[in-house]
Amino acid sequence: MTGDYGAIYATAGKSVVLYSTSTCPYCKKVRALFAKNHVDYTDYVIDKSRSAIASFKDLKGGPVPMIFIGDRKIIGFNEKVIMESVRKQQKQEAARNTGRI
């Protein structure tokens, strides 16, 4: 699903945002994937934080993991889709940092 998620990134301070629970096995897979690929992200663990669950509800969150990367909202764990989105976002950020956008 695509959209403008700029407000989420502004609040998180990162361009990759994960909404997760502490016990979700797919959330753990996302964290491991991000760690393996050195992805800088914010993790809102909704069963550990009142503000995280409030934000999650405001976004009409449902299943976790719920991941925001660039203009994409990804529900669930699909390594290929997640990493394609991460690479696209990294390229856009690199281009912005070098003044090409």
C-alpha positions as CSV (number, residue, x, y, z in Angstrom):
1,M,0.0,0.0,0.0
2,T,1.4,3.4,-0.9
3,G,0.9,6.8,0.6
4,D,2.4,9.9,2.2
5,Y,3.8,8.8,5.6
6,G,5.9,11.9,6.2
7,A,4.3,12.7,9.5
8,I,5.2,9.2,10.8
9,Y,8.8,9.6,9.8
10,A,9.0,13.1,11.3
11,T,7.7,11.8,14.6
12,A,10.0,8.8,14.6
13,G,13.1,10.6,13.4
14,K,13.8,7.7,10.9
15,S,12.7,6.9,7.4
16,V,11.9,3.2,8.3
17,V,9.3,2.6,11.0
18,L,8.2,-0.7,12.5
19,Y,5.1,-1.3,14.6
20,S,5.5,-4.6,16.4
21,T,4.8,-6.7,19.5
22,S,7.3,-8.3,21.7
23,T,6.1,-11.8,21.1
24,C,5.3,-11.7,17.4
25,P,7.6,-14.2,15.5
26,Y,7.3,-12.2,12.2
27,C,8.3,-9.0,14.0
28,K,11.4,-10.8,15.3
29,K,12.2,-11.8,11.7
30,V,11.9,-8.1,10.6
31,R,14.2,-7.0,13.4
32,A,16.7,-9.7,12.4
33,L,16.5,-8.7,8.8
34,F,17.1,-5.0,9.6
35,A,20.0,-5.9,11.9
36,K,21.6,-8.1,9.3
37,N,21.3,-5.3,6.7
38,H,22.2,-2.4,9.0
39,V,18.8,-0.7,8.5
40,D,18.3,2.3,10.8
41,Y,14.7,2.2,12.0
42,T,12.4,3.0,14.8
43,D,10.5,0.1,16.5
44,Y,7.3,0.9,18.2
45,V,6.5,-2.1,20.4
46,I,2.8,-1.7,20.9
47,D,2.4,-4.2,23.8
48,K,5.1,-2.3,25.8
49,S,4.2,1.3,25.2
50,R,1.0,3.3,25.6
51,S,2.1,5.9,23.2
52,A,3.0,3.3,20.6
53,I,-0.4,1.6,20.9
54,A,-2.1,5.0,20.6
55,S,-0.2,5.8,17.5
56,F,-0.9,2.3,16.1
57,K,-4.6,2.8,16.6
58,D,-4.5,6.3,15.0
59,L,-3.0,4.6,11.9
60,K,-5.8,2.0,12.0
61,G,-3.3,-0.7,12.7
62,G,-4.3,-4.3,12.5
63,P,-1.9,-7.2,12.1
64,V,1.8,-6.8,12.9
65,P,4.4,-6.3,11.8
66,M,3.3,-3.1,10.2
67,I,6.2,-1.4,8.4
68,F,6.5,2.0,6.8
69,I,9.4,2.6,4.3
70,G,9.3,5.6,2.1
71,D,5.9,5.7,0.4
72,R,5.1,2.1,1.4
73,K,3.1,0.5,4.2
74,I,3.8,-3.2,4.4
75,I,1.8,-5.6,6.6
76,G,3.4,-8.8,7.5
77,F,6.8,-10.3,6.7
78,N,7.8,-10.5,3.1
79,E,11.6,-10.3,2.9
80,K,11.8,-9.5,-0.8
81,V,9.2,-6.6,-0.6
82,I,10.8,-5.2,2.6
83,M,14.3,-5.2,1.2
84,E,13.2,-3.8,-2.2
85,S,11.5,-0.9,-0.3
86,V,14.6,-0.4,1.9
87,R,16.9,-0.2,-1.1
88,K,14.6,2.2,-2.9
89,Q,14.5,4.4,0.2
90,Q,18.2,4.3,0.7
91,K,18.8,5.3,-3.0
92,Q,16.4,8.2,-2.6
93,E,18.1,9.4,0.6
94,A,21.5,9.1,-1.0
95,A,20.3,11.2,-4.0
96,R,18.8,13.8,-1.6
97,N,22.1,14.0,0.4
98,T,24.1,14.6,-2.8
99,G,21.7,17.2,-4.1
100,R,20.3,15.1,-7.0
101,I,16.7,15.4,-5.9
